Amino acid sequence: MATSIRLPDDIEKRLDALARLTGRTKAFYIREMIAEKIDDMEDYYLAAHRSEKIRQGKEKVVSAEEVREALGLQD
């Protein structure tokens, strides 16, 4: 999938220099950066989304005790 982004000039220059010095493409480094960061972003934004649904009363909250009881794991 082709995607276009605009980078600030300083970031573009750093990326150009990195690619030139290492012989790799800018696309390689952009893919690496995205792959490295996407897990953290998913965790953060999905948690924020879930928290908002809980605040709005659209998601049910269950205590650990209720989960243990439902699974038959009482002490």
Secondary structure by P-SEA (a helix, b strand, c coil): cbbbbbbcaaaaaaaaaaaaaacccaaaaaaaaaaacaaaaaaaaaaaaaaaaaaaccbbbbcaaaaaaaacccc
